[in-house]
Amino acid sequence: MLTIEALTVAYGGLAALSGVSLTVREGQFVSIVGPNGAGKTTLFKTISGTVRPTAGVIRFEDCDLLTIAPSERAHLGIAHVPEGRQIFPTLTVMENLEMGAYPAPGRRNWSRNLERIFALFPILAERRGQAAGTLSGGEQQMLAISRGIASSPRLLMLDEPSMGLSPRVADLIFERIGELHRDGLAILLVEQRVAEAVESCDFGYVLETGRVVLEGSHQRLLADDRIRSVYLGM
């Protein structure tokens, strides 16, 4: 589904990503973990098109994404839930969801997607007429994910969905992400909660200083001594 080969991104002559390659297959759950400043968010922005690489290839299905305008990539079935949520605070919950449904697949499947969203996050149904900026942090994260679901994505990219949330709410978010994956949605996740990210995924990558330093199934990553000591504190 998504194939990235030898991707390099530089800011002011300094490499944020250097020769990164990864793959997300249809319906697969892929996690990317690593320290702050490793290039994880840059990778997502490059896939979405807000950052332009200096070298490399990004393909989604048969499309060369680097030839597709950023504004058109959502129409291909890619939804990016950014770090920090970035909802529209002055719009209501429903208006935020309607914005997410702008791509053609989202408009076609609006009723079905809305039913799915309210089943995953019933609190949003209760808050549908409320200004998004007045929601709690956890509710805003639910809304950000739901805005992505509203586009009928084939690939859902989640950047630090547990950031700033209580453990209880973060656990709920991870449960719902797991449900989406079990329903067949491909997930690409960047997450600071390494144990959950690695345990949940089918395949994972460790990114450090802009390079992939380790990759493998979640069993392999959880068994790796370096992962256990550096990221899991074991």
N, C-alpha and C positions, 0 to 999 in steps of 0.2 A: 504493500500500500504506500508507505512512505520510505523512501530510500535517500540517505544523505551520504555523500562520498567526498572525502578529503576537503571538508568545509573549513575555510579560513576566514576570519573576520578580524580586522585591525581598526583600532581607534588611535589616531594621531601617531601612527607608526608602531604602536604596541599591539601585539596579537592578543585578542580576547579569546579566540578559538584558533586552533592550529591543527589542521588535518583531521578533523572529527568525522568519523563515519559511523552511522547507525541505521537500523532498519526497524520499522514497525509493520508487522504483518496484519492482515485482515482480522479484526476481532481480538488482537493481542493487547495485553497490558504491559507496557514498558515503563520502567522507572529510571530516572536519572538522579543520582545523588552525588554529593560532593560538597566541599567547604564553600563558604561565601567567597565570591570573586572568582569562582572556577569557570564561569562562562555559561552557566545553565540558563539564565534569563536571556542572555544574548542569543543563545541557540534558538529559543522560542521566538524571539523577535525577528530573527533571520528567516525562520520558517514562515512567519506571518507576513514578512516583507517590510517591516518598519526599519530594519537594518539590512544593508546591502553587503554581501560577502565580497572579499577580494579574490577568492578562488573557491572552487568546489562545485558540486552538483547537488541539487535538491529536486527529487522527483516525487510526485504524488500520482499514483496510478501511472497513466501514460503521459502525464503533463510535466513539462519542465517548469517548475514553479518560478524559476528566476526570470522567465519570460512573461509571467502573469502578474498584472498589477496587484498591489496589496489589497485594493478594494474589491478585487474579483476573487480572491482566494477563498473567502467564506462560501461563495457560491459553489465551489468544488466539493464542499463537505468538510472543511477544516474549521473547527471552533477553538479559539484561544481564550481561556479564562486567565487574565493576567494577574501577576503578583499585586497584592494590595486591592484586589476586587474591582476597583474602578467602575462602579455602577454609576448611573446618572442620579445624583442625590435629590434633585428637585422634581424628578418624574416619579410617578407612582410605581408600585410593584408591577402592575399590569402594563404600564407604559414601557417599563424596562424590558419586560418579556416580549412585548410587541416589537421593540427595537431589535431584539435578538432574532426575531422571526423574519427579518427583512429578506434574507436570501430566499430564492424561489422555493427550495425544498421546505423551508420553514413556513412559508405562506401556504403551501399545499397541505401541509400536515399540522396546521395550527391547532385544531381541536384535539387531535390525538396527543400532540406534544404537551398541550396545556393540562390534559388529564394526567399524563405521566408525571409532569412536574408537581402537580398538587398531590399526587399519590406519594411521591418521594418526600416532599416537604410540605405537609399540610398547613404549617404556620403561614406559608406564603398565600394560601387561599384565604386565610383569615385576614391577612394584611394587604390584600390585593389593591385596595383603594388608598393605602397609606404611602406617604412620600418615602422613597427608598432611603433617603439620608437620615430618617428617624428610626430606622431599624437597628437592632443590636448588631455587633460585629459578626456574630454567627449567622444571623438572619441575612445580613448583607452577603456573606459568602455563599449561602444557599441560593440567593438571588443571582449572584454572578454565575454560578454553575448552571442554574436554570436558564439564564439568558443564553448560555451556550447550547443547552439542550434544545431550546426553542428554534434554533437554526436547522434542526434535523441533521446534525453532523454525522459523518462516518468516522472522523477522528476527533477526539476531544482532548485538547492540550490543557493541562492544569498546572499552573505555576504557583507553588507553595500554598495550596488550599487551606492548610491548617495554621498559617501564620497569624499570630495574635489571638488565637482562640483558646478557650479553656480545654483541658483534656477531654472533658465529657462531650463538648460540642465537636471537637476534632475527631473523636471516635465516631460520632454520628456521621460526620462528613465522609469518613473513610468507609463506613458501612454502605452509604448511598453510592459512592464511587464503585464499590464492589458490585452492587446491584446492577449498575449500568453496564459494567463489564460482563457480568453473567448474562445480561440481555443481548450481548453480541457487539457492543460498542467498543471500538479500539480506543485505548487510553494511552496518552503519553504524559507522564507525571514527573514534575520536579518537586521535591519535597524535603523539608528539613527534618522530619521525623523518619530517620533512616530505617529503623526497625520495621515500621509499618509499610514504608514504601517498598522495601526489599521483600518483605513477607508477602505483600499483596500481588506482586508483579509476576508475569510469566518469564520475563527477561529484564535484566538491568544493566546499566552502565554506570561506572564511577568516573566522574569528570574532575580533574584537578589541573589548575593553571592552564585551562583551555585545551586539555588533551584527555582522551579516553585512556585511562590507566588500567582498567579492569572491566570485563564484561562477562556475562553468563546468566544462567538460570538463577532463580532465587535460591535454590538449594546450594548452588556453587558459591554464590555471594555470601550467604549466611555461614558457610563452612570456611570461608577464607579468613585466615588468622589476622590479616591486616584490617579487614572490614570489622571483625569482631573487636579488635583492640582500639582502633582509631575512631570508628563511627558508632559502635554499639557499647563501648566501655566495658567489654568483657575480657 
